């Protein structure tokens, strides 16, 4: 770093902005090294300080974070996570000031970081990378999808976090993602039968729940949508086919987390299924969801939410068989009305 003698007359070649830039770079590098501290409070403060610098010089700080990760491929996970989290925060608040070439290189970096571990799931590391992609996807969805879909190819089971990222993108950028969902669902359907492990079944179920919710939000706000010609029946056949896999196979899993995620997905998907298909399934679906109340006493909200969505979809299509389920519904729901602790005959 050049030293400026403020006591001497300034040289015509002296550029104080260069000194400021050099200082900025040195401080950023020092913070990047300090991110390896084992103290969580120190890591948090480092992240905040780098964000402050990043708000002033987003392109430069992002480039330095990127270069740091590339030059140090063997950083411990905690260190990498702090750097990635910092990048996400800077992108989230200053993405408009980052050039397209830098955006594309950040996308490639985050995608590589997210999928580098092909076998082991390392949630902190991979989720931090995924979060960068989601943050960038709020403004650059086409660039993000070009990268993500290159890792979401027909006939090949994708990385867990590729599916997770698609799910989160559909929630954070509804209008940008829904136009891609028909093609994504077409590619995803054969993958459902390829999923043998519960964690992959869980993430596919989660994605289907998010996709369904995004489609419903899109359809409810067509006046704001980029393509107002999108219709519910655009997705009906894919959702019906996915429903069969989730309800007839995955819902029977012994894994409680998977069962609940499947129930949540089924509730969201019901609104997008064809009326005849839903009518066929109601007599089996409602008792199956009600049975979860006995198995998951601490997860009533998720179960009730799914049940509510199924009932709402059934009423919307004027189901003829719904009446046959009323007795079972009333009994199960009545059991959940909490009794007043001072007066057992009084309900809250």
C-alpha positions in Angstrom: 0.0 0.0 0.0 1.4 3.4 -1.0 2.0 5.9 1.8 0.9 9.5 1.5 2.8 12.2 3.3 0.1 14.7 4.1 2.8 17.2 5.4 4.3 17.5 2.0 2.8 19.4 -1.0 0.6 16.9 -2.9 2.2 15.4 -5.9 0.1 15.8 -9.0 0.2 12.0 -9.5 -1.1 11.3 -6.0 -4.6 9.8 -6.1 -6.3 9.6 -2.7 -9.0 7.4 -4.2 -6.4 4.8 -4.9 -5.3 4.8 -1.3 -8.9 4.4 -0.2 -9.4 1.5 -2.6 -6.2 -0.2 -1.3 -7.3 0.3 2.3 -10.8 -1.1 1.4 -9.2 -4.2 -0.2 -6.9 -4.8 2.8 -9.8 -4.5 5.3 -11.9 -6.8 3.3 -9.1 -9.4 3.1 -8.6 -9.1 6.8 -12.2 -9.7 7.4 -12.3 -12.7 5.1 -9.5 -14.3 7.1 -11.2 -13.4 10.4 -14.3 -15.2 9.3 -12.6 -18.4 10.4 -13.0 -17.5 14.0 -14.7 -20.2 16.0 -16.7 -17.7 18.1 -20.2 -17.3 16.5 -20.4 -13.7 17.8 -17.2 -12.9 16.0 -18.4 -14.5 12.8 -21.6 -12.5 13.0 -19.7 -9.3 13.5 -17.4 -10.1 10.6 -20.4 -10.7 8.4 -22.0 -7.4 9.4 -18.7 -5.5 8.7 -18.3 -7.1 5.3 -21.9 -6.3 4.5 -21.2 -2.6 5.4 -18.3 -2.6 2.9 -20.3 -4.5 0.4 -23.1 -2.0 0.4 -20.5 0.7 -0.5 -18.6 -1.4 -3.1 -20.8 -4.4 -3.9 -19.1 -5.5 -7.1 -15.6 -5.3 -5.6 -16.5 -7.1 -2.3 -18.4 -9.8 -4.1 -15.4 -10.3 -6.5 -13.1 -10.6 -3.5 -15.3 -13.1 -1.7 -15.6 -15.2 -4.9 -11.8 -15.1 -5.5 -11.2 -16.0 -1.8 -13.3 -19.1 -2.1 -11.7 -20.2 -5.4 -8.2 -19.7 -4.0 -9.0 -21.6 -0.8 -10.9 -24.8 -1.9 -10.1 -26.5 1.4 -11.6 -24.0 3.8 -13.4 -25.5 6.8 -17.2 -25.5 6.3 -17.9 -22.9 8.9 -15.5 -20.4 7.2 -17.0 -21.0 3.8 -20.5 -20.6 5.1 -19.7 -17.1 6.6 -18.3 -15.9 3.2 -21.3 -17.3 1.3 -23.8 -15.8 3.8 -22.0 -12.4 3.3 -22.4 -12.8 -0.5 -26.1 -13.5 -0.1 -26.7 -10.5 2.0 -24.8 -8.2 -0.4 -26.7 -9.6 -3.4 -30.0 -9.3 -1.5 -29.6 -5.5 -0.9 -27.4 -4.3 -3.8 -28.1 -6.6 -6.8 -29.1 -3.7 -9.0 -25.5 -2.4 -8.7 -23.9 -5.7 -9.8 -23.0 -6.2 -13.4 -24.4 -9.0 -15.5 -21.0 -10.7 -15.9 -20.4 -10.7 -12.2 -23.9 -12.1 -11.6 -23.3 -15.0 -14.0 -20.0 -15.8 -12.3 -21.6 -15.7 -8.9 -24.4 -18.1 -10.1 -21.7 -20.5 -11.3 -19.8 -20.3 -8.1 -22.9 -20.8 -5.9 -24.1 -23.7 -8.0 -20.7 -25.4 -7.8 -20.5 -24.9 -4.0 -24.0 -26.2 -3.6 -23.4 -29.5 -5.5 -19.7 -30.1 -4.9 -20.5 -32.8 -2.3 -22.3 -35.4 -4.4 -23.0 -37.9 -1.7 -23.0 -36.2 1.7 -25.6 -33.5 2.6 -23.9 -30.7 4.4 -26.9 -28.4 5.2 -25.1 -25.2 6.4 -22.8 -25.1 3.4 -25.2 -26.2 0.7 -28.1 -24.1 2.1 -25.9 -21.0 2.1 -25.1 -21.6 -1.5 -28.7 -22.2 -2.4 -29.7 -19.0 -0.7 -27.4 -17.0 -3.0 -29.1 -18.6 -6.0 -32.5 -17.7 -4.6 -31.4 -14.1 -3.9 -30.1 -13.7 -7.4 -33.2 -15.4 -8.8 -35.4 -12.6 -7.6 -33.9 -10.4 -10.3 -32.2 -12.7 -12.8 -34.5 -15.7 -13.0 -33.5 -16.7 -16.6 -29.8 -16.8 -15.8 -30.5 -18.9 -12.6 -32.8 -21.3 -14.4 -30.3 -21.8 -17.2 -27.8 -23.0 -14.6 -30.1 -25.0 -12.3 -31.9 -26.8 -15.2 -28.5 -27.9 -16.5 -28.3 -30.0 -13.2 -32.0 -31.1 -13.5 -31.9 -33.4 -16.5 -34.3 -36.2 -17.5 -33.5 -39.6 -16.2 -30.9 -38.5 -13.7 -31.8 -38.1 -10.0 -30.8 -34.5 -9.2 -28.9 -33.3 -6.1 -31.1 -32.7 -3.1 -30.3 -29.0 -3.0 -31.1 -28.5 -6.7 -34.6 -29.6 -6.0 -34.7 -27.5 -2.8 -33.5 -24.4 -4.7 -36.2 -24.8 -7.3 -38.8 -25.1 -4.4 -37.5 -21.9 -2.7 -37.3 -20.0 -6.0 -41.0 -20.8 -6.7 -41.8 -19.2 -3.3 -39.6 -16.1 -3.6 -40.3 -15.3 -7.3 -43.8 -16.6 -8.1 -44.2 -14.7 -11.4 -40.7 -15.6 -12.6 -40.9 -19.3 -11.8 -44.5 -20.4 -12.7 -43.8 -20.2 -16.5 -41.0 -22.8 -16.0 -43.1 -25.1 -13.8 -44.9 -27.1 -16.5 -41.6 -28.2 -18.0 -40.1 -28.8 -14.6 -43.0 -31.0 -13.6 -42.7 -32.9 -16.8 -39.0 -33.7 -16.0 -39.7 -34.3 -12.4 -42.5 -36.9 -12.7 -40.2 -39.8 -13.8 -37.7 -38.9 -11.1 -40.3 -39.6 -8.4 -40.1 -43.3 -9.1 -36.3 -43.1 -9.0 -36.2 -41.7 -5.5 -35.4 -44.5 -3.1 -34.2 -42.6 0.0 -36.6 -40.7 2.3 -34.6 -37.5 2.1 -35.1 -37.3 -1.7 -38.8 -38.2 -1.3 -39.1 -35.4 1.3 -37.5 -32.8 -1.0 -39.6 -33.7 -4.0 -42.8 -33.5 -1.8 -41.7 -30.2 -0.5 -41.1 -28.9 -4.0 -44.5 -30.1 -5.2 -46.1 -28.3 -2.2 -44.2 -25.1 -3.1 -44.9 -25.4 -6.8 -48.7 -25.9 -6.1 -48.8 -22.9 -3.8 -47.0 -20.7 -6.3 -49.3 -21.7 -9.2 -52.4 -21.0 -7.0 -51.0 -17.6 -6.1 -50.2 -16.9 -9.8 -53.7 -17.9 -10.8 -55.2 -15.7 -8.1 -53.4 -12.6 -9.4 -53.5 -13.0 -13.1 -53.9 -9.2 -13.5 -50.3 -8.9 -12.3 -49.0 -12.0 -14.1 -46.7 -11.8 -17.1 -48.8 -14.4 -18.9 -52.5 -14.1 -18.1 -53.4 -17.1 -20.3 -52.1 -19.6 -17.7 -54.9 -21.9 -16.6 -55.3 -24.5 -13.8 -55.7 -27.3 -16.2 -52.2 -26.6 -17.6 -50.9 -28.5 -14.6 -53.7 -30.9 -13.9 -52.3 -34.0 -15.5 -48.8 -33.7 -14.0 -50.3 -33.0 -10.5 -52.6 -35.9 -10.7 -49.8 -38.2 -11.7 -47.6 -36.9 -8.9 -50.5 -37.3 -6.5 -50.7 -41.1 -7.2 -47.0 -41.6 -6.3 -47.2 -39.5 -3.1 -50.5 -40.8 -1.8 -50.3 -44.5 -2.9 -46.6 -45.0 -2.0 -44.8 -42.3 0.0 -47.7 -41.6 2.4 -47.2 -45.1 3.8 -43.7 -44.4 4.9 -42.6 -45.1 8.5 -40.7 -41.8 8.5 -42.9 -39.3 10.3 -41.3 -36.2 8.7 -41.9 -37.6 5.3 -45.5 -38.5 6.0 -46.2 -35.0 7.2 -44.5 -33.4 4.2 -46.5 -35.7 1.9 -49.7 -34.7 3.6 -48.8 -31.0 3.2 -48.1 -31.5 -0.5 -51.3 -33.4 -1.1 -53.3 -30.6 0.4 -51.7 -28.0 -1.9 -51.9 -30.3 -5.0 -55.7 -31.0 -4.6 -56.6 -27.6 -6.0 -54.8 -28.3 -9.2 -56.1 -31.8 -9.8 -58.8 -32.6 -12.3 -62.3 -32.7 -10.7 -62.9 -36.3 -11.6 -59.6 -37.4 -10.2 -60.1 -35.6 -6.9 -63.7 -37.0 -6.6 -62.3 -40.5 -6.9 -59.7 -39.9 -4.2 -61.8 -38.1 -1.5 -63.2 -41.2 0.1 -59.6 -42.5 0.8 -57.8 -39.2 1.2 -59.8 -37.6 4.0 -59.7 -40.6 6.3 -56.0 -41.0 5.6 -55.3 -37.4 6.7 -57.6 -37.7 9.7 -55.6 -40.8 10.8 -52.5 -38.6 11.2 -54.0 -36.9 14.2 -53.4 -40.0 16.2 -49.9 -40.6 14.9 -48.6 -37.0 15.2 -50.0 -35.3 18.4 -47.6 -32.4 18.1 -48.2 -31.6 14.5 -51.9 -30.7 14.4 -51.4 -27.5 12.5 -49.8 -29.1 9.4 -52.4 -31.9 9.4 -55.3 -29.4 9.8 -53.9 -27.1 7.1 -53.7 -30.1 4.6 -57.2 -31.2 5.6 -58.6 -27.7 5.1 -57.1 -27.5 1.6 -58.6 -30.8 0.7 -62.0 -29.8 2.0 -61.8 -26.4 0.2 -60.9 -28.0 -3.1 -63.8 -30.6 -2.6 -66.3 -27.9 -1.9 -65.1 -25.8 -4.8 -65.9 -28.6 -7.2 -69.2 -29.4 -5.5 -68.1 -32.9 -4.5 -70.9 -35.4 -4.2 -69.1 -37.8 -1.9 -68.0 -35.3 0.6 -71.2 -35.7 2.6 -70.2 -39.3 3.3 -67.2 -38.1 5.3 -69.0 -35.6 7.6 -69.4 -38.0 10.6 -65.7 -38.9 10.6 -64.7 -35.3 10.2 -66.9 -34.0 13.0 -65.6 -36.7 15.4 -61.9 -36.1 14.6 -62.2 -32.3 14.7 -64.3 -32.2 17.9 -61.5 -34.1 19.7 -59.2 -31.1 19.1 -61.4 -28.5 20.7 -59.5 -27.7 23.9 -61.3 -28.1 27.2 -61.2 -25.1 29.6 -58.9 -26.1 32.4 -61.2 -24.7 35.1 -64.5 -25.9 33.7 -64.4 -29.2 31.9 -67.9 -28.6 30.5 -66.7 -25.4 28.8 -64.7 -25.4 25.6 -62.3 -22.6 24.5 
